[in-house]
């Protein structure tokens, strides 16, 4: 793009340049692997020539771990390997330099605790290596000495191999030889330490490649004061053809091989107008990959927060030469195999190998490391109305009234950056939002809420309290020369608080107190955007890697920045209520562990059919790695949707976890009633369907909060032995019991949905038509169709009296939908609490088991030690796949017996029990005679 003086209102120019351009991402703004020096260097390594050898005489085995030195025979640098067997079938492998020149970064705060270990025992040892027992099920680790390699086995099967292709690489920290800038202190230490002499002599011969000590991209230079520091390791997965995860990418659910292009990149970036179906980095990074076949699911969690590239190639197992320790050949050489290689710019190798064996085991293993999805307030699972921007308080009031006028429910209205006083966060525009509390009170009166944006870039302005406080406390990130780092963002010149500091996060959290954040009230929540961090005039629209966070460079911590911003904001929301109220914070950038702090969305998508389609695999990939609270901007952020696309997007979004409409400043208004009465009715119906299912959504989030199982899940998670499900990403499950195949094609007359499970039956939730599993079902569709099926064998609670917000429906009665399987049984749950506080942690909730068998439907208590009461009752029970009873009897906990009225539709085998009338929180049985 053209270079222009940054004095001339650059943000406007930046916008003008972007908006006048095409709708595609400017790929030239972002690096390819070839333009990222460490990636190019690492990718040039040839497989099969590993210089690393395990020094078996250095091995030590304690109760908690095995340690062993590795030596690089080319330069004599030694590494320290630590191997841990963790509770729950997880193996941890750490590799660091034995004696680094200075400490290398190890990611803090992501693991919820130091993972508990279990003892390893030595099974055998010779000059070629050692065999260790992993305890359970004949699992063991084989350490081969030369070249160094690890194989994890169960019986005679290799589950995973490390360094089997010899691509372990560890660029040791070193002194720059071609300049006089080296640190004299370190020089002295080197001379005094004789173990370093061999490697110092040898190092002279290592050629200094371009990009090792400085690197430029476009007009930006990276000073690289620590020189080369990349780490890399390869993993082989015999028998595996399907790998998933490593979000965020705008790509299919099943990851593709990268042999003929760039690796998948993990580097949080503000990508304007991102393109679909490629491996480019986006706003977030979760370095977790899952591998699945009909026998087993495994996972790899690569705990590193620096820029990371992931290469995937498919192979056949016989081509990997097994180490000397494996005295047999595994199966035929035709076994498929996937090889994966991780490359990170700095830090250490710290990898958690999760051995499953089932998908559910993987989710609980990962949750044991990084925690589970936070349990959101119920209202946050309802519908959110947003745009950049609602202009003023009157606009907010008009939109709010429009929903009531058109009988469309909503819970949250959102304010983007224009609500502030000149992009100073924690403030309000004095003219457009002069009385924010009055506005918020107007929403409280309707049992509705608001979200306002708070971004992490802070306007450099000595009249702005937040800026002055951060500067005087020294909380800003520093540039390489020691001054406060400044970059350009929405406010113009901005500073970036160092959220990696616990004291900075605590101060930030305190700014959300009601007496600090003027105009805020209990029903105001927060949106953290631009937290990659986005720096308009920085390299790749982000921060220079040589910016400084205390002892570390930005390059070491980059992918953690957004995680820390959301952590601090969430903490602030919890503290403002004295720890009583659950927070709601939406973030754009994220890392492993971000699930603990709120919701994520897929960023600045576009009003195009392909963007609607990609929302499904993007959210499925996030759910697989712990982040269940995911959604995409309904309607698309950039451009304007046709009314058909908008309706289809509402229908899809209504069945995705985070349901928010959002739009760009320059797009025409698109509130749901602006497209004519027919489209208004279609959108109303989709949103109302969402509200009827809120009890089920809430229960799914309660479940994921306790177990880590994803809410929106790929079919293979529930049907792990059915290869037909392994690559499906145009349909999905919500929990176990709802299958959704949204219409995402323009002009569609029908869709083909795969209904899984050879013993399953599936009921269309709209018509109650019954279909057998293990088939591709063609479904004719019209504009009102949302193909959704309830699994036979399940019971789903719904609330059919839809009101203007979820909070208005709190005490409303339930309808139970009982879908019978081929054995004529069904079961489900009902979870109820106050919907917004942490009191569920004090056992204040109702959790019921609903089950139908032998013509008896009963409700029993799943949590006898919990105490809560509800005013809601059961107003209707709909049994799908039923036969006609002669009479129906209800018995309540106190022994009272009564007859229940019913209707039976013989053509559809649907039995409807009318007004049984029992309280939703007590024991009861209903008997069909």
Secondary structure, 3 states (H helix, E strand, C coil): CCCCCCCCCHHHHHHHHHHHCCCCCCHHHCCCHHHCHHHHHHHCCCCCCCCEEEEEEEEEECCCCEEEEEEECCCCCEEEEEEEEECCCEEEEEEEECCCCCCCCCCCCCCCCCCCEECCEEEEEECCEEEEECCCCCEEEEEECECCEEEEEECCEEEEEECCCCCCEECCCCCCCCCCCCCHHHHHHHHHCHHHHHHHHHHCCCCCCCCCCCEEECCEEECCCCCCCCEEEEEEEECCCEEEECCCCCCCCCCCCCCCCCCEEECCCCCCCCCCCCCCCCCCCCCEEEEECCCCEEEEEECCCCCEEEEEEEEEHHHCCCCCCCCCCCCCCCCEEEEEEEEECCCCEEEEEECCCCHHHHHHHHHHHHCCCCCCCHHHHCEEECCCCCCCHHHHHHHHHHHHHCCCCCCEEEECHHHCECCECCCCCCCCCCCHHHHHHHHHCCCCEEEEECCCEEECCCCCHHHHHHHHHCCECECCCCCECEEEECCEEEEEECCCCHHHHHHHHHCCCCCCCCCCCCCEEEEECCCCCCCCCCHHHCCCCCCEECCEEHHHHHHHHHHHHHHHHHHHHHHHCCCCECCCEEECCCCCCHHHHCEEECCCCECCHHHHHHHHHHHHHHHHCCCCCEECCECCCECCCCHHHHHHHHHHHCCCCCEEECCCCCCCCCCCCCCCHHHHHHHHHHHHHHHHCHHHHHHHHHHHHHHCCCCEECHHHHCCCCHHHCCCCCCEEECCCEEEECCCCCCCCEEEEEECCCCCEEEECCCCCEEECCEEEEEECCCCCCEEEEECCEEEEECCCCCCCHHHHCCCCEEEEEECCCCCCEEEEEEECCCCEHHHHHCCCEEEEEEEECCEEEEEECCCCCCCCCCCEEEEEEEECCCCCCCEEEEECCCCEEECEEEEECCCCEEEEECCCCECCCCEEEEEC
